[in-house]
Amino acid sequence: MSCPHVSAMIAVVKPQYPSWSPSAIKSAIMTTASQINNTKDPITKELGAIATAYDYGAGEISTTGPLQPGLVYETTTIDY
């Protein structure tokens, strides 16, 4: 279910920052993600152990964070 949520977040961010590239929007979403879930506890695995970045990626996206990210990384194909 992450695709519909991230797609909706992109639809919210793009009108606010129409000049941002797809990589800038991705950066804003990822750098403002939280490693704390909505009950203010660390994100956990299925069996209850605390998850690592290998389990949850950037974390749980924020609905307001990407609108004021503070820091955005702009990448191009040269960076890869």
Stockholm file with secondary structure:
# STOCKHOLM 1.0

chainA/1-80         MSCPHVSAMIAVVKPQYPSWSPSAIKSAIMTTASQINNTKDPITKELGAIATAYDYGAGEISTTGPLQPGLVYETTTIDY
#=GR chainA/1-80 SS CHHHHHHHHHHHHHHHSTTCCHHHHHHHHHHTCBSBCTTSSBCBCTTSCBCCHHHHTTCBCCSSGGGSCSCCCCCCGGGC
#=GC SS_cons        CHHHHHHHHHHHHHHHSTTCCHHHHHHHHHHTCBSBCTTSSBCBCTTSCBCCHHHHTTCBCCSSGGGSCSCCCCCCGGGC
//
